[in-house]
Amino acid sequence: MPYKEFEVFTKKMGYVPQLLELIRETDPEMFETISNLDKVILKDGALSEKHKRLIAMCMAANQQCDKCVDVHAKAAMYHGATKEEVMEALFVAMLVGGAPCLSAARRTISFLRGEMDPMDFAGE
């Protein structure tokens, strides 16, 4: 982890998404902006960070961003979400966004079923 700034993401998510590493290398000011948004929006409040990550995962599924689903699912689990909570949240996403939401979550579902090496999950 070459940058001290990554400690925030490692502490909050358990790892640093590769996209954030690239943003830090190419545009440090944008990285700082994203980092500050993350700190403010995802901190525990009326909703826990775990629940906020589950919401973000569902929104990513609705937007068909499969890698985003993986990232938020992994972060939610890092904050204590169970496999059952992740799947139930994905079913809520499907209720609103239709079956394509589950298609966007196929890697996450494979991971939850034990079909994917944890080291490969959300590795981008």
Sequence and secondary structure as in RCSB ss.txt:
>XXXX:A:sequence
MPYKEFEVFTKKMGYVPQLLELIRETDPEMFETISNLDKVILKDGALSEKHKRLIAMCMAANQQCDKCVDVHAKA
AMYHGATKEEVMEALFVAMLVGGAPCLSAARRTISFLRGEMDPMDFAGE
>XXXX:A:secstr
   TTHHHHHHHHSS  HHHHHHHHH HHHHHHHHHHHHHHHSSSSS HHHHHHHHHHHHHHTT HHHHHHHHHH
HHHTT  HHHHHHHHHHHHHHH THHHHHTHHHHHHHTT S TTTTT  
